Amino acid sequence: MLLNKRIIVGVCGGIASYKAIELVSGLQQAGALVDVIMTDHAQEFIRPLTFATMSHRPVYHNLWEPSGQAAELHIALAEQTELVAIVPATANTLAKLAYGIADNMLTAVALATRAPLLLAPAMYKGMYEHPATQANLSLLRERGASIIEPQVGRLASGAIGVGRLPELSVLMGAINLVLGREGDLAGRRVVVTAGGTQEPIDPVRYVGNRSSGKMGYALATVARDRGAHVTLISGPVALEVPYGIELCKVETAIQMRDAVDSVITDADVLVMSAAVADFRPITPASQKIKKNETRGSGEQGNFSLYLTRNPDILGQLADADRESGVKRSRRLIRVGFAAETHDVIAHAQAKMAAKRLDLLIANDVSQPDSGFGTDTNKAYLFHANGRMEDLPVMPKIDLAAAIWDRIVSLLL
């Protein structure tokens, strides 16, 4: 999503300025054209050569250089850029931006541009919490600036408190979020489910599956980057929540059904990529089941577990259509997933018809490049008109983009 995007990274004079090096490198590797503007105080912490090496472009800092070319250059930078991200933003620079003071290259460009302004404050907790700083941030928000809230943690002074610059994933996520606001999903509300569910046997054990949630999280991330308001309903996973996404955590299939029901009223799209357990124990034990409580004796004791069927979330939506006499609901685009181990096409086609889906993505999870937990996927896409697409193996983030391409065409 960042390929060929023109981004200005402004670096202010704070100890967190070293983290901007990683940000510039990450943006450049993602294909963005990054121009770095440093304040004089930032150069007390890091030399411009470091950023020039990472961005492969000149670094700007002196508005008052004797040739006068910088005066013209700051206008060109302001007009060409698609985003100004100031990382870190110090209290001093925030105050200047709030009151329109343009006494250096960075603040002059920020005042001249009409591109979105993204600010990542980082400073000592007392400075951040001071009423003056908070008032300046409020004023900048009112004018349309986006603020990445600082994190709570150990600061350079050794104190614990608010003021830490967030990690790279948060900064990159915020940049993608701001740049994607005019994307082809702008104004759309989408719901994505991800991960597996865990159906309790007792307080310690559960019935579950091997889903990692990677596909669902990739779908949520791409939708955010294309301008959608995303609600991610996630089972237990070991993944970082993408920045700017509304997260609803669940554990069981019933909790996931209830969460979906509570948010789809205003949604344009429902993507059910979660691996929802088909069955759950009828009566979970309230205490941990001990070995000596099982039938039989010694090491050969047996244990019987009685299961009942879980609700079929997409199936219930299809049933509601049938009961109401609606042939197909066009208000909510419904997308399903089918994780199969054999007869993938036949099973997927049957699921597509039974659940009245607009799109279904099927894959053979027994394959090493398409199974649970992998970073790639080999998928078949089934359309409501009977058409099937056989996609090659690709990274899950690329598959997510391909899926949203198809969904966008359904929303037109």
C-alpha positions, 0 to 999 in steps of 0.5 A: 500500500506504500509503493511510490507514496511520497512521505515526509518524516519530520524528526525532532530533537528528542531521545526517541529520535533514534527510533525514526531511523527504523521507521525511515528504513521500513518505509523505504523497504515498503517502496515509499519515497521518503524525504526526511526533515530534521530540526536543528535539535534533532541533529544533536542526537543523530547525524543527517547522514544516517537518515540519508543512508536509510532513505537513499535521498537527501536530508533537509534541515536548514531553511536559512541556507545562504543560496535561498534555494531552501525557501523554494524547496520547502514549498515544493516538498509541501506540495508534493508530499502525501503525508507529513509524519513527525516522529518523534514530535516534541513539546516544542514542535507541537507548540509551534505547529499549534500556533502556526510558528514556522521558524525552521524547515520542518514547521514551514513545510508542515504549515505550507502543506495540505497533506495529512499531518500525523504526529507521534508525541514522545517526551517526559511524562510531565511535559506530555501531561502538562496542560499546555501540551494537552491543549496544543494536542487538542487544538491540532486534533481539531484542525485535522491532525492525527495523533499516535498516542504515546505508550506507557513504559520506562522513559529515558529518565528512568521514570515509568509513565506515559511518553514513550514512542510506540514501536515500529508496527504501530507507527507503520500501521498509523501511516497506512491508516491515514494514507488509506482514508480515501481508499476504495473501502472508504466509508465502509464498515466491515466485520472480519472474524479470525482465529480458532475457537476454544470450547471448554472441557474443564477450566484447564482443557478445551476442544480447539483447532490449529488456526493461527488467525494470520489470514483473518488479521491480514484481511483486517489489515488490508481493509483498514489500509483501504479506508474501511472501518474494521471490527475484528472479532478474534479467537485466542491467537498469538498475534499483535492487534493491527493499529486502528482496528476495533478488536472484540476478543472471544473464546467460544463459538457462541461468543463469536456468534453473539459478537457477530450478531451485535455488529453486523446491523450496520456492516457492509461486509462480513468476512468469516475467516475464523475456524469456528469449532463445529462441536462443543462439550455438552456439559463442561466440568466446573473443576479440573478433571483428574486422572483418577476420575476417569473410567477404568484403572491405572494408566489404561483409564478411559475418558468419554467426552460428549459433544453437541453441535455449535451454531453455524453463524453463516448458516443461520444468516442464510436460514434467516433469509429463507424464513423471511423470503429474501432470495439474497441479501445484497445489503450485507456482503457475506464471505466464507472460508472453507479449510479442507483436507480432501475434495476441496472443490466439491466441499467448497461448492456445497458450502457456497450453495448451502450458506448463500454466500457472495464469495467463498475462499477454500484451501487445502490445509493439509498442504505445507504451503497452505496449512494453518500457521503458514505465511502463504496460502493456496486458495480457490475463490468461488463466486455466486455466479458459479465461477471459480478462480484457482489462485497461485501460492502467495503470501497471505497479505497478498491473498487478502488484497486479492479477496478485497479486490473481489469484494469491492467489485460486489459493493459497486 
